[in-house]
């Protein structure tokens, strides 16, 4: 993986975490156990500290950064969807940040809260636990159901499993030139999304 030291500080990655070779970690970045960091994520700890606690996932093309003297934190089991931007904020335990959402400085996302895809959480906003926020700027839409929070937790466990799968089986290869007649599929049972009734995992 591209890791860079700056001013004598280098990233720390727990051996049970998976950081894709095409993700970039710079400086004061701390990645905890069982985390998954996807391709093209950029975690730039050249001003503030970036902390991923146990079991987090940070998906493709996410950006994490912060001002000097700040911490940008994703707490235990945090789930950060594709293309999200986190800057100088805190994402609480078991919270979900949807695809393309932006969380600005000094914002705090409560435990098991969901930030909808494309939402903008303004500087200093405090999102209560177990609610859905959406919009630009983000506003509280409603409380979440137990079913929705359980669905999110299952999705996060899929990414924790993906960290293990990636550590043990991911490797460069040459593509095939034709599709095999009996080509298998990956299966994720029980991942129907209660937010919209579809059959896919978390939107993020």
Buried (B, 14 or more C-beta within 10 A) or exposed (E): EEBBEEEEBBBBBBEBBBBBEEBBBBBBBBBBBBBBBBEBBBBBBBBBBBBBBBBBBBBBBBBBBBEEEBBBBBBBBBBBBBBBBBBBBBBBBBBBBBBBBBBBBBBBBBBBBBBBBBBBBBEEBEBBBBBBBBEEEBEEBEEBEEEBBEBBBBBBEBBBEBBEBBBEEEEEEEEEEEEEEEEEEEEEEEBBBBBEEEEEBBBB
